Amino acid sequence: MTLLQVRVAEDERGPVLVLSGEADLTTLDQLNGALDAQIWAGARLLTVDLSGLTYADSASIAALLLAARTLRGQGGELELLHPQPIVARVLSLTGVDQAMTVRGAPERW
């Protein structure tokens, strides 16, 4: 199993959380901590780069949805970037791709 790696980068629009490895129940606290740190630091647009994420379970998806809801309540937005095909499929099957912006998703999985 590949543990979750989280790196924070910046672009002209704001902070970017770059995730790689696997996000599951065992890494949920790490993911929530990274999301919360950016939200409470005042991010209004938080981008989460999923290009290196090979797996995301329902708890991780729920964490992303909660972060998006929190940001929306503060006048902000969370967007997901470049999910790998398996993660894009989970986002689509759960309707997350309808609840928040997903850019760079593969057209087929």
C-alpha positions as CSV (number, residue, x, y, z in Angstrom):
1,M,0.0,0.0,0.0
2,T,1.2,3.5,-0.9
3,L,0.5,6.0,1.9
4,L,-0.9,9.4,1.1
5,Q,1.5,12.1,0.3
6,V,0.4,15.7,0.5
7,R,2.3,18.7,-0.8
8,V,1.2,22.3,-0.9
9,A,2.0,24.4,-3.9
10,E,0.9,27.8,-5.0
11,D,-0.3,29.1,-8.3
12,E,-1.7,32.5,-9.3
13,R,-5.2,31.5,-8.2
14,G,-4.3,30.2,-4.7
15,P,-3.1,27.2,-2.9
16,V,-2.9,23.8,-4.5
17,L,-2.9,20.6,-2.5
18,V,-1.1,18.0,-4.5
19,L,-2.1,14.5,-3.4
20,S,-0.3,11.3,-4.4
21,G,-0.6,7.7,-3.3
22,E,-3.7,6.3,-1.7
23,A,-6.4,8.1,0.3
24,D,-8.4,5.9,2.6
25,L,-9.6,5.6,6.1
26,T,-6.1,5.2,7.4
27,T,-5.0,8.6,5.9
28,L,-8.3,10.5,6.6
29,D,-6.9,12.5,9.4
30,Q,-4.0,13.6,7.2
31,L,-6.3,14.6,4.4
32,N,-8.7,16.5,6.7
33,G,-5.8,18.2,8.3
34,A,-4.4,19.4,5.0
35,L,-7.8,20.6,3.8
36,D,-8.6,22.3,7.1
37,A,-5.2,24.1,7.2
38,Q,-5.8,25.7,3.9
39,I,-9.4,26.6,4.6
40,W,-8.7,28.2,7.9
41,A,-5.6,30.0,6.5
42,G,-8.2,31.9,4.4
43,A,-8.1,30.2,1.0
44,R,-11.0,31.2,-1.2
45,L,-10.1,28.9,-4.1
46,L,-8.5,25.7,-3.1
47,T,-7.4,23.4,-5.9
48,V,-6.7,19.7,-5.1
49,D,-4.5,18.1,-7.7
50,L,-5.4,14.4,-7.9
51,S,-3.0,13.5,-10.7
52,G,-0.9,11.4,-8.4
53,L,-3.7,9.8,-6.4
54,T,-4.2,6.2,-7.3
55,Y,-7.1,5.4,-5.0
56,A,-9.7,7.3,-3.0
57,D,-12.3,5.6,-0.8
58,S,-15.7,6.9,0.3
59,A,-14.3,8.5,3.5
60,S,-11.8,10.5,1.4
61,I,-14.5,11.6,-1.1
62,A,-16.7,12.7,1.9
63,A,-13.8,14.8,3.2
64,L,-13.5,16.6,-0.1
65,L,-17.2,17.2,-0.2
66,L,-17.2,18.6,3.4
67,A,-14.3,20.9,2.5
68,A,-16.1,22.1,-0.6
69,R,-19.3,22.8,1.5
70,T,-17.2,24.6,4.1
71,L,-15.5,26.8,1.5
72,R,-18.8,27.5,-0.3
73,G,-20.2,28.7,3.0
74,Q,-17.3,31.1,3.3
75,G,-17.8,32.4,-0.3
76,G,-15.1,30.1,-1.7
77,E,-14.7,27.1,-3.9
78,L,-12.9,23.8,-4.0
79,E,-11.9,22.4,-7.3
80,L,-10.4,19.0,-8.3
81,L,-7.7,18.7,-10.9
82,H,-6.6,15.9,-13.2
83,P,-8.0,12.8,-11.4
84,Q,-6.6,9.5,-12.7
85,P,-9.2,7.3,-14.4
86,I,-10.0,5.1,-11.4
87,V,-10.5,8.2,-9.2
88,A,-12.4,10.0,-11.9
89,R,-14.8,7.0,-12.1
90,V,-15.4,7.1,-8.4
91,L,-16.1,10.9,-8.6
92,S,-18.5,10.3,-11.4
93,L,-20.3,7.3,-9.8
94,T,-20.8,9.3,-6.5
95,G,-21.9,12.5,-8.3
96,V,-19.0,14.5,-6.9
97,D,-18.3,15.7,-10.4
98,Q,-21.7,17.4,-10.4
99,A,-21.2,18.9,-6.9
100,M,-17.9,20.6,-7.6
101,T,-15.6,21.6,-10.5
102,V,-13.4,18.7,-11.8
103,R,-10.9,19.9,-14.4
104,G,-8.8,17.6,-16.6
105,A,-10.8,14.5,-15.9
106,P,-10.2,11.7,-18.5
107,E,-13.0,11.3,-21.0
108,R,-13.0,7.5,-20.6
109,W,-12.1,5.1,-17.9
